[in-house]
């Protein structure tokens, strides 16, 4: 493994790197390496994030809720022929 020294890191950049490292629970060194890898396309992680903030809502509709939703959104299926002709 190689070692690389970076010069010219101002206080603003140093603070931002430190905060990012704290948010991600990694060292500043690991944070910098991750940022470099990602910026030059070597990051092997998926670019799609998976969110779980709405998981508790999944599967909570009753059949009646579904019918009501379908009834109230039926107009979205209508095609305005004069626009698409």
C-alpha positions as semicolon CSV with decimal commas, in nm:
position;residue;x (nm);y (nm);z (nm)
1;X;0,000;0,000;0,000
2;X;0,115;0,349;-0,083
3;X;0,119;0,652;0,140
4;X;0,012;0,990;0,011
5;X;0,054;1,324;0,187
6;X;-0,184;1,608;0,115
7;X;-0,078;1,968;0,163
8;X;-0,289;2,281;0,151
9;X;-0,585;2,155;0,353
10;X;-0,746;2,468;0,491
11;X;-0,946;2,485;0,813
12;X;-1,281;2,475;0,635
13;X;-1,192;2,154;0,450
14;X;-1,039;1,996;0,761
15;X;-1,352;2,073;0,965
16;X;-1,581;1,936;0,692
17;X;-1,378;1,614;0,670
18;X;-1,382;1,575;1,047
19;X;-1,760;1,625;1,062
20;X;-1,819;1,378;0,779
21;X;-1,596;1,123;0,951
22;X;-1,793;1,166;1,275
23;X;-2,127;1,130;1,091
24;X;-2,018;0,811;0,920
25;X;-1,835;0,670;1,221
26;X;-1,507;0,635;1,034
27;X;-1,161;0,781;1,066
28;X;-1,067;1,092;0,872
29;X;-0,824;0,882;0,671
30;X;-1,097;0,628;0,575
31;X;-1,334;0,915;0,495
32;X;-1,081;1,075;0,258
33;X;-1,010;0,740;0,092
34;X;-1,383;0,674;0,045
35;X;-1,437;1,020;-0,103
36;X;-1,146;0,979;-0,345
37;X;-1,260;0,630;-0,455
38;X;-1,615;0,751;-0,510
39;X;-1,512;1,065;-0,700
40;X;-1,297;0,871;-0,951
41;X;-1,544;0,586;-0,997
42;X;-1,373;0,314;-0,796
43;X;-1,646;0,289;-0,535
44;X;-1,796;-0,060;-0,552
45;X;-2,106;0,031;-0,354
46;X;-2,445;0,059;-0,520
47;X;-2,543;0,412;-0,611
48;X;-2,901;0,341;-0,505
49;X;-2,983;0,404;-0,143
50;X;-3,240;0,194;0,037
51;X;-3,457;0,387;0,276
52;X;-3,663;0,233;0,553
53;X;-3,844;0,541;0,682
54;X;-4,181;0,430;0,538
55;X;-4,153;0,058;0,619
56;X;-4,409;0,080;0,898
57;X;-4,673;0,190;0,643
58;X;-4,622;-0,104;0,406
59;X;-4,910;-0,347;0,412
60;X;-5,133;-0,136;0,637
61;X;-5,415;-0,064;0,390
62;X;-5,737;-0,256;0,417
63;X;-5,924;-0,373;0,106
64;X;-6,161;-0,082;0,160
65;X;-5,868;0,165;0,169
66;X;-5,739;0,022;-0,158
67;X;-6,080;0,047;-0,329
68;X;-6,120;0,405;-0,209
69;X;-5,774;0,496;-0,341
70;X;-5,843;0,334;-0,679
71;X;-6,177;0,516;-0,706
72;X;-6,028;0,855;-0,623
73;X;-5,730;0,817;-0,859
74;X;-5,921;0,672;-1,154
75;X;-5,898;1,000;-1,347
76;X;-5,519;0,955;-1,372
77;X;-5,584;0,672;-1,620
78;X;-5,773;0,899;-1,859
79;X;-5,579;0,994;-2,171
80;X;-5,642;1,338;-2,320
81;X;-5,663;1,233;-2,686
82;X;-5,635;1,586;-2,829
83;X;-5,296;1,633;-2,665
84;X;-5,159;1,295;-2,784
85;X;-5,302;1,295;-3,138
